[in-house]
Amino acid sequence: MTETNHQIYLASRSPRRAELLAQIGVRFAPLAVEIDETPVRGESPEGYVRRIAIEKALVGRSGIPTRDPRPVLAADTAVIVDGEILGKPLDRPDFLRMMARLSGRTHSVLTGVALAWAGEVWYELSVSLVRFRAIDESEQLAYWASGEPRDKAGGYGIQGLGALFVAELRGSYSGVMGLPLYETGCLLQRAGMALLGGERKP
């Protein structure tokens, strides 16, 4: 997206987050932000997504001229099972290990959202519970062969073929996708942005 009349910057190249922002009518320009996303030893999942989302927002903000007042939005999503963060699968064996842990069980999806604006950083957290049905090995192998799991936290995308595994969702569908729209809207409104076609608040 090369929006010139943008309202905010999105510190992400994720097509899913871009799609969700467009869904609520927010005009944005994407920023390529590279940070080390390795968890710190002893860090809680909640602390991890908070740290990464805020760091992405701040790094994104640092690359914009100070005279540009537009806020920078960033997010981070983590899939949690047995207290462990499941990142993007490294390879097929790693993906199969993830699926074995998720199959027939409930896991948590945490998405932290940060907004850097006017010298401040605001933060919101979305927590969802997702229950998978049992997934047999042939389905797991076919899903890996589709290519969808490779760049997804936890090895699945709820907005794609991964939806076939989801027996129950308690929480935010958009949060599991990677950008919880309720929390995002709260942050944008806090920064004075009127959504749904209204005028910008003073």
BATOR-976978 format. One line per 3 residues: number of its first residue (from 0); their letters; for each residue x, y, z of N, C-alpha, C. Coordinates in Angstrom, 2 decimals, decimal comma, always signed. Layout:
NUM	A	X:Y:Z:X:Y:Z:X:Y:Z | ...
% end
This chain:
0	MTE	+0,86:-1,20:+0,00:+0,00:+0,00:+0,00:+0,88:+1,24:+0,00 | +0,61:+2,18:-0,86:+1,42:+3,40:-0,95:+0,53:+4,62:-0,77 | -0,23:+4,59:+0,33:-1,14:+5,69:+0,63:-0,34:+6,94:+0,97
3	TNH	-0,63:+8,06:+0,26:+0,08:+9,31:+0,54:-0,68:+10,17:+1,54 | -1,99:+10,09:+1,53:-2,80:+10,88:+2,45:-3,15:+10,03:+3,67 | -2,11:+9,45:+4,28:-2,35:+8,51:+5,36:-2,58:+9,22:+6,69
6	QIY	-3,31:+8,53:+7,57:-3,60:+9,06:+8,91:-2,57:+8,58:+9,93 | -2,07:+7,37:+9,72:-1,10:+6,79:+10,66:-0,04:+6,02:+9,87 | +0,99:+5,57:+10,61:+1,96:+4,63:+10,08:+1,72:+3,28:+10,76
9	LAS	+1,88:+2,21:+9,99:+1,78:+0,86:+10,52:+3,15:+0,22:+10,50 | +3,70:-0,05:+11,67:+5,04:-0,63:+11,77:+4,96:-2,14:+11,55 | +4,58:-2,52:+10,34:+4,41:-3,92:+10,00:+4,24:-4,03:+8,49
12	RSP	+4,72:-5,13:+7,94:+4,48:-5,45:+6,53:+3,47:-6,58:+6,40 | +2,80:-6,91:+7,50:+1,85:-8,02:+7,50:+0,63:-7,69:+6,64 | +0,33:-8,50:+5,64:-0,87:-8,25:+4,85:-2,14:-8,42:+5,67
15	RRA	-2,10:-9,23:+6,71:-3,29:-9,42:+7,56:-3,58:-8,16:+8,36 | -2,56:-7,56:+8,92:-2,78:-6,31:+9,68:-3,21:-5,19:+8,75 | -2,65:-5,15:+7,56:-3,06:-4,15:+6,57:-4,53:-4,31:+6,22
18	ELL	-4,95:-5,56:+6,02:-6,34:-5,84:+5,68:-7,28:-5,41:+6,81 | -6,88:-5,66:+8,04:-7,74:-5,32:+9,18:-7,85:-3,80:+9,36 | -6,75:-3,09:+9,19:-6,82:-1,63:+9,28:-7,71:-1,06:+8,19
21	AQI	-7,56:-1,59:+6,98:-8,40:-1,12:+5,87:-9,87:-1,41:+6,16 | -10,15:-2,50:+6,85:-11,53:-2,88:+7,18:-12,25:-1,80:+7,98 | -11,50:-1,11:+8,86:-12,13:-0,06:+9,67:-11,89:+1,34:+9,10
24	GVR	-11,42:+1,39:+7,83:-11,32:+2,66:+7,13:-10,16:+3,55:+7,52 | -9,12:+2,96:+8,09:-7,95:+3,75:+8,49:-6,94:+3,78:+7,35 | -6,57:+4,97:+6,92:-5,56:+5,14:+5,87:-4,18:+5,12:+6,52
27	FAP	-3,29:+4,29:+6,00:-2,00:+4,12:+6,66:-0,89:+3,96:+5,62 | +0,32:+4,19:+6,07:+1,52:+3,90:+5,28:+2,33:+2,86:+6,06 | +2,77:+1,79:+5,40:+3,52:+0,76:+6,10:+4,97:+1,17:+6,34
30	LAV	+5,50:+0,70:+7,45:+6,91:+0,90:+7,77:+7,57:-0,46:+7,94 | +8,73:-0,65:+7,35:+9,49:-1,87:+7,56:+10,32:-1,71:+8,83 | +10,00:-2,49:+9,84:+10,68:-2,39:+11,13:+11,32:-3,74:+11,45
33	EID	+12,62:-3,73:+11,71:+13,33:-4,95:+12,04:+13,86:-4,86:+13,47 | +13,44:-5,78:+14,33:+13,94:-5,85:+15,70:+14,22:-7,30:+16,04 | +14,97:-7,51:+17,11:+15,23:-8,85:+17,62:+14,02:-9,28:+18,44
36	ETP	+13,32:-10,32:+18,00:+12,11:-10,76:+18,67:+12,34:-11,98:+19,56 | +13,59:-12,24:+19,92:+13,91:-13,37:+20,79:+13,39:-13,10:+22,20 | +12,63:-14,03:+22,78:+12,16:-13,83:+24,16:+13,34:-13,76:+25,14
39	VRG	+13,18:-12,95:+26,16:+14,17:-12,83:+27,22:+13,93:-13,95:+28,23 | +14,99:-14,53:+28,73:+14,85:-15,63:+29,68:+14,03:-15,19:+30,90 | +13,02:-16,00:+31,23:+12,17:-15,70:+32,37:+11,06:-14,72:+32,08
42	ESP	+10,97:-14,25:+30,83:+9,96:-13,27:+30,46:+8,60:-13,95:+30,31 | +7,57:-13,35:+30,87:+6,22:-13,90:+30,73:+5,71:-13,65:+29,32 | +4,75:-14,47:+28,83:+4,17:-14,20:+27,52:+3,56:-12,80:+27,42
45	EGY	+2,88:-12,36:+28,50:+2,29:-11,02:+28,50:+3,37:-9,95:+28,40 | +4,46:-10,16:+29,15:+5,57:-9,20:+29,10:+6,26:-9,20:+27,75 | +6,31:-10,36:+27,13:+6,96:-10,47:+25,82:+6,22:-9,68:+24,76
48	VRR	+4,89:-9,92:+24,62:+4,16:-9,21:+23,56:+4,14:-7,71:+23,82 | +4,10:-7,32:+25,09:+4,13:-5,89:+25,43:+5,46:-5,26:+25,00 | +6,55:-5,92:+25,35:+7,87:-5,39:+25,01:+8,06:-5,28:+23,50
51	IAI	+7,69:-6,33:+22,76:+7,92:-6,34:+21,32:+7,03:-5,31:+20,62 | +5,75:-5,22:+21,00:+4,86:-4,25:+20,36:+5,35:-2,82:+20,59 | +5,73:-2,52:+21,83:+6,21:-1,16:+22,14:+7,51:-0,86:+21,42
54	EKA	+8,41:-1,84:+21,38:+9,69:-1,61:+20,70:+9,48:-1,36:+19,21 | +8,58:-2,12:+18,58:+8,28:-1,90:+17,16:+7,75:-0,49:+16,93 | +6,85:-0,05:+17,81:+6,28:+1,29:+17,66:+7,35:+2,37:+17,80
57	LVG	+8,24:+2,20:+18,77:+9,28:+3,20:+19,01:+10,31:+3,21:+17,89 | +10,69:+2,04:+17,41:+11,64:+1,98:+16,29:+11,00:+2,60:+15,05 | +9,74:+2,31:+14,82:+9,04:+2,93:+13,69:+8,99:+4,44:+13,82
60	RSG	+8,69:+4,92:+15,01:+8,61:+6,36:+15,26:+9,97:+7,03:+15,05 | +11,05:+6,34:+15,41:+12,39:+6,92:+15,29:+12,81:+7,14:+13,84 | +12,15:+6,43:+12,92:+12,50:+6,59:+11,51:+11,68:+7,62:+10,77
63	IPT	+10,83:+8,35:+11,50:+9,96:+9,36:+10,89:+10,44:+10,75:+11,31 | +10,44:+11,73:+10,41:+10,85:+13,09:+10,80:+10,04:+13,59:+11,99 | +10,67:+14,29:+12,89:+10,00:+14,77:+14,10:+8,86:+15,73:+13,78
66	RDP	+8,92:+16,37:+12,63:+7,85:+17,32:+12,27:+6,57:+16,60:+11,83 | +6,66:+15,29:+11,58:+5,49:+14,52:+11,16:+4,74:+14,07:+12,41 | +3,52:+14,56:+12,63:+2,82:+14,29:+13,88:+2,02:+12,99:+13,88
69	RPV	+2,02:+12,27:+12,77:+1,15:+11,11:+12,69:+1,64:+9,96:+13,57 | +0,71:+9,27:+14,23:+1,10:+8,19:+15,16:+1,59:+6,95:+14,42 | +2,32:+6,13:+15,16:+2,82:+4,86:+14,65:+2,18:+3,73:+15,44
72	LAA	+1,53:+2,82:+14,72:+0,86:+1,68:+15,32:+1,70:+0,42:+15,09 | +1,80:-0,41:+16,14:+2,54:-1,67:+16,02:+1,83:-2,73:+16,84 | +2,07:-3,98:+16,49:+1,43:-5,09:+17,20:+2,35:-6,29:+17,22
75	DTA	+2,10:-7,17:+18,18:+2,82:-8,45:+18,23:+1,87:-9,51:+18,73 | +1,91:-10,68:+18,09:+1,02:-11,78:+18,44:+1,82:-12,99:+18,87 | +1,36:-13,65:+19,92:+2,01:-14,86:+20,40:+0,96:-15,92:+20,70
78	VIV	+1,26:-17,14:+20,28:+0,43:-18,30:+20,60:+1,07:-19,00:+21,80 | +0,26:-19,25:+22,83:+0,78:-19,78:+24,08:+0,13:-21,12:+24,40 | +0,95:-22,12:+24,68:+0,44:-23,41:+25,15:+1,36:-23,90:+26,27
81	DGE	+0,76:-24,32:+27,36:+1,52:-24,75:+28,54:+2,52:-23,69:+29,00 | +2,13:-22,42:+28,85:+2,99:-21,31:+29,28:+4,13:-21,01:+28,35 | +4,24:-21,70:+27,22:+5,34:-21,51:+26,28:+4,87:-20,77:+25,04
84	ILG	+5,70:-19,86:+24,55:+5,42:-19,12:+23,33:+5,78:-19,97:+22,12 | +4,80:-20,19:+21,24:+5,06:-20,88:+19,98:+5,22:-19,84:+18,88 | +6,42:-19,71:+18,36:+6,67:-18,73:+17,31:+6,34:-19,29:+15,94
87	KPL	+6,96:-18,74:+14,93:+6,77:-19,24:+13,57:+7,58:-20,53:+13,42 | +7,02:-21,55:+12,77:+7,76:-22,82:+12,64:+9,04:-22,66:+11,83 | +10,10:-23,28:+12,33:+11,38:-23,20:+11,65:+11,42:-24,08:+10,41
90	DRP	+10,73:-25,22:+10,48:+10,71:-26,18:+9,38:+9,54:-27,13:+9,61 | +9,41:-28,13:+8,74:+8,28:-29,05:+8,87:+8,28:-29,81:+10,19 | +9,41:-30,38:+10,64:+9,39:-31,07:+11,94:+8,97:-30,15:+13,09
93	DFL	+9,41:-28,90:+13,05:+9,03:-27,95:+14,10:+7,53:-27,68:+14,04 | +7,00:-27,53:+12,83:+5,56:-27,34:+12,66:+4,77:-28,53:+13,19 | +5,21:-29,74:+12,90:+4,51:-30,94:+13,36:+4,54:-31,05:+14,88
96	RMM	+5,62:-30,61:+15,48:+5,68:-30,59:+16,96:+4,64:-29,61:+17,51 | +4,52:-28,46:+16,87:+3,52:-27,48:+17,29:+2,11:-28,05:+17,17 | +1,82:-28,65:+16,03:+0,48:-29,20:+15,82:+0,15:-30,29:+16,81
99	ARL	+1,13:-31,10:+17,17:+0,91:-32,17:+18,15:+0,51:-31,58:+19,50 | +1,05:-30,42:+19,83:+0,72:-29,78:+21,10:-0,62:-29,05:+21,06 | -1,01:-28,56:+19,88:-2,25:-27,80:+19,75:-3,46:-28,69:+19,49
102	SGR	-3,24:-29,83:+18,88:-4,33:-30,71:+18,46:-5,19:-31,15:+19,64 | -6,50:-30,92:+19,53:-7,45:-31,37:+20,55:-7,39:-30,60:+21,85 | -6,75:-29,44:+21,85:-6,56:-28,68:+23,09:-6,92:-27,21:+22,91
105	THS	-6,98:-26,51:+24,04:-7,21:-25,06:+24,04:-5,88:-24,35:+24,28 | -5,62:-23,31:+23,48:-4,42:-22,49:+23,69:-4,82:-21,02:+23,74 | -3,90:-20,20:+24,18:-4,13:-18,76:+24,27:-3,45:-18,04:+23,11
108	VLT	-4,06:-16,96:+22,67:-3,43:-16,08:+21,69:-3,42:-14,67:+22,30 | -2,23:-14,14:+22,48:-2,06:-12,79:+23,01:-1,60:-11,87:+21,89 | -2,27:-10,75:+21,74:-1,81:-9,73:+20,80:-1,72:-8,40:+21,53
111	GVA	-0,50:-7,88:+21,59:-0,27:-6,56:+22,16:-0,27:-5,51:+21,06 | -0,90:-4,37:+21,33:-0,96:-3,28:+20,36:-0,40:-2,02:+21,02 | +0,51:-1,35:+20,34:+1,13:-0,14:+20,86:+0,97:+1,00:+19,87
114	LAW	+0,78:+2,20:+20,40:+0,67:+3,39:+19,56:+1,62:+4,45:+20,11 | +2,59:+4,84:+19,27:+3,53:+5,90:+19,63:+3,05:+7,20:+19,02 | +2,80:+8,19:+19,88:+2,25:+9,46:+19,40:+2,53:+10,56:+20,41
117	AGE	+2,94:+11,72:+19,91:+3,14:+12,92:+20,72:+4,05:+12,66:+21,92 | +5,12:+11,91:+21,68:+6,09:+11,65:+22,73:+5,67:+10,61:+23,75 | +4,56:+9,95:+23,53:+4,07:+8,92:+24,44:+3,87:+7,61:+23,71
120	VWY	+3,78:+6,52:+24,49:+3,43:+5,22:+23,92:+2,30:+4,64:+24,76 | +1,22:+4,30:+24,10:+0,06:+3,68:+24,77:-0,03:+2,24:+24,34 | -0,61:+1,41:+25,20:-0,59:-0,03:+24,97:-1,90:-0,67:+25,38
123	ELS	-2,33:-1,66:+24,59:-3,50:-2,47:+24,92:-3,17:-3,93:+24,64 | -3,83:-4,83:+25,40:-3,60:-6,27:+25,24:-4,92:-6,98:+24,95 | -4,91:-7,84:+23,95:-6,05:-8,71:+23,63:-5,67:-10,15:+23,98
126	VSL	-6,56:-10,82:+24,71:-6,33:-12,22:+25,08:-7,50:-13,06:+24,57 | -7,21:-14,08:+23,80:-8,24:-14,97:+23,26:-7,88:-16,42:+23,56 | -8,92:-17,25:+23,66:-8,75:-18,69:+23,84:-9,27:-19,40:+22,61
129	VRF	-8,46:-20,29:+22,06:-8,80:-21,02:+20,84:-8,71:-22,52:+21,13 | -9,79:-23,25:+20,83:-9,77:-24,71:+21,00:-9,73:-25,37:+19,63 | -8,72:-26,22:+19,45:-8,58:-26,99:+18,21:-9,26:-28,35:+18,37
132	RAI	-9,86:-28,83:+17,32:-10,28:-30,23:+17,27:-9,03:-31,09:+17,08 | -9,19:-32,39:+17,19:-8,07:-33,29:+16,92:-7,70:-33,20:+15,44 | -6,40:-33,13:+15,17:-5,90:-33,00:+13,79:-5,01:-34,18:+13,49
135	DES	-5,37:-35,00:+12,52:-4,54:-36,18:+12,24:-3,33:-35,80:+11,40 | -2,39:-36,72:+11,32:-1,10:-36,43:+10,69:-1,26:-36,08:+9,21 | -2,18:-36,74:+8,51:-2,34:-36,45:+7,09:-2,82:-35,02:+6,88
138	EQL	-3,69:-34,54:+7,76:-4,15:-33,14:+7,67:-3,02:-32,18:+7,98 | -2,22:-32,52:+8,97:-1,09:-31,67:+9,32:-0,11:-31,54:+8,15 | +0,18:-32,67:+7,50:+1,11:-32,65:+6,38:+0,54:-31,88:+5,19
141	AYW	-0,75:-32,05:+4,95:-1,39:-31,32:+3,85:-1,41:-29,83:+4,14 | -1,63:-29,46:+5,39:-1,65:-28,04:+5,76:-0,26:-27,43:+5,58 | +0,77:-28,15:+5,99:+2,14:-27,65:+5,80:+2,43:-27,47:+4,30
144	ASG	+2,00:-28,44:+3,50:+2,25:-28,37:+2,06:+1,55:-27,18:+1,41 | +0,49:-26,67:+2,03:-0,22:-25,51:+1,47:+0,62:-24,24:+1,54 | +1,61:-24,23:+2,42:+2,47:-23,05:+2,58:+1,96:-22,05:+3,59
147	EPR	+0,71:-22,16:+4,01:+0,12:-21,17:+4,91:+0,81:-21,06:+6,27 | +1,23:-22,17:+6,88:+1,75:-22,06:+8,26:+3,11:-21,39:+8,41 | +3,84:-21,23:+7,32:+5,26:-20,90:+7,42:+5,55:-19,56:+8,10
150	DKA	+4,70:-18,58:+7,92:+4,98:-17,26:+8,50:+3,99:-16,88:+9,59 | +3,38:-17,90:+10,21:+2,33:-17,64:+11,20:+2,80:-18,05:+12,59 | +2,56:-17,19:+13,57:+2,81:-17,56:+14,97:+1,95:-18,76:+15,32
153	GGY	+2,57:-19,78:+15,92:+1,84:-20,99:+16,25:+1,62:-21,92:+15,09 | +2,04:-21,50:+13,88:+1,94:-22,37:+12,73:+0,59:-22,47:+12,08 | -0,30:-21,50:+12,33:-1,60:-21,55:+11,66:-2,17:-20,15:+11,48
156	GIQ	-3,07:-20,03:+10,49:-3,77:-18,77:+10,24:-5,26:-18,99:+10,34 | -5,90:-18,32:+11,31:-7,33:-18,52:+11,51:-8,16:-17,98:+10,36 | -7,59:-17,04:+9,59:-8,32:-16,44:+8,48:-8,20:-17,26:+7,19
159	GLG	-7,43:-18,35:+7,25:-7,22:-19,18:+6,07:-7,65:-20,62:+6,30 | -6,87:-21,54:+5,78:-7,18:-22,96:+5,94:-7,17:-23,39:+7,40 | -6,40:-22,69:+8,23:-6,33:-23,02:+9,65:-7,67:-22,93:+10,35
162	ALF	-8,62:-22,23:+9,76:-9,96:-22,13:+10,35:-10,63:-23,50:+10,45 | -10,22:-24,45:+9,63:-10,80:-25,79:+9,66:-10,51:-26,52:+10,97 | -9,50:-26,06:+11,71:-9,12:-26,73:+12,95:-9,79:-26,12:+14,18
165	VAE	-10,36:-24,93:+14,03:-10,85:-24,17:+15,18:-12,26:-24,61:+15,55 | -12,37:-25,30:+16,69:-13,68:-25,76:+17,17:-14,38:-24,69:+17,98 | -13,60:-23,81:+18,62:-14,20:-22,77:+19,47:-13,23:-21,61:+19,62
168	LRG	-13,79:-20,41:+19,63:-13,00:-19,20:+19,86:-13,69:-18,36:+20,91 | -12,96:-18,02:+21,94:-13,46:-17,10:+22,96:-12,52:-15,90:+23,00 | -13,02:-14,78:+22,49:-12,18:-13,59:+22,46:-12,31:-12,87:+21,14
171	SYS	-11,19:-12,42:+20,61:-11,18:-11,54:+19,44:-10,67:-12,28:+18,20 | -11,54:-12,43:+17,21:-11,11:-13,03:+15,94:-10,00:-12,20:+15,30 | -10,18:-10,87:+15,25:-9,15:-10,02:+14,65:-7,86:-10,06:+15,47
174	GVM	-8,00:-10,26:+16,79:-6,81:-10,38:+17,63:-6,01:-11,62:+17,29 | -6,70:-12,73:+17,04:-6,01:-13,96:+16,64:-5,37:-13,78:+15,26 | -6,01:-13,00:+14,40:-5,41:-12,70:+13,09:-4,15:-11,86:+13,22
177	GLP	-4,06:-11,03:+14,26:-2,84:-10,25:+14,45:-3,03:-8,79:+14,78 | -4,30:-8,30:+14,75:-4,54:-6,89:+15,10:-5,95:-6,76:+15,67 | -6,10:-6,80:+16,99:-7,44:-6,70:+17,58:-8,05:-5,33:+17,33
180	LYE	-9,17:-5,30:+16,62:-9,71:-4,02:+16,17:-10,34:-3,21:+17,29 | -10,91:-3,86:+18,30:-11,46:-3,09:+19,42:-10,35:-2,32:+20,12 | -9,28:-3,01:+20,49:-8,18:-2,34:+21,19:-7,49:-1,32:+20,30
183	TGC	-7,34:-1,63:+19,01:-6,75:-0,68:+18,08:-7,59:+0,58:+17,99 | -8,91:+0,41:+17,88:-9,80:+1,57:+17,83:-9,70:+2,43:+19,07 | -9,59:+1,79:+20,24:-9,44:+2,55:+21,50:-8,20:+3,41:+21,47
186	LLQ	-7,08:+2,85:+20,99:-5,83:+3,62:+20,94:-5,92:+4,77:+19,96 | -6,48:+4,51:+18,79:-6,59:+5,57:+17,78:-7,51:+6,70:+18,25 | -8,59:+6,35:+18,89:-9,49:+7,38:+19,42:-8,83:+8,17:+20,55
189	RAG	-8,02:+7,48:+21,33:-7,29:+8,18:+22,39:-6,34:+9,23:+21,82 | -5,83:+8,94:+20,62:-4,93:+9,88:+19,95:-5,70:+10,96:+19,18 | -7,03:+10,96:+19,32:-7,83:+12,02:+18,71:-8,40:+11,68:+17,36
192	MAL	-8,23:+10,43:+16,90:-8,75:+10,06:+15,59:-10,20:+9,61:+15,71 | -11,08:+10,24:+14,96:-12,48:+9,86:+14,95:-12,68:+8,81:+13,86 | -13,20:+7,66:+14,26:-13,46:+6,60:+13,30:-14,88:+6,71:+12,78
195	LGG	-15,28:+5,87:+11,85:-16,62:+5,85:+11,28:-16,99:+7,17:+10,60 | -15,99:+7,83:+10,02:-16,27:+9,01:+9,21:-16,47:+10,31:+9,95 | -16,27:+10,30:+11,28:-16,45:+11,53:+12,05:-15,26:+12,47:+11,88
198	ERK	-15,38:+13,63:+12,46:-14,29:+14,61:+12,44:-13,25:+14,26:+13,49 | -12,01:+14,61:+13,21:-10,94:+14,40:+14,18:-11,23:+15,22:+15,44 | -11,05:+14,55:+16,59:-11,30:+15,24:+17,85:-10,17:+16,20:+18,15
201	P	-10,46:+17,30:+18,89:-9,38:+18,26:+19,20:-8,41:+17,67:+20,20
% end
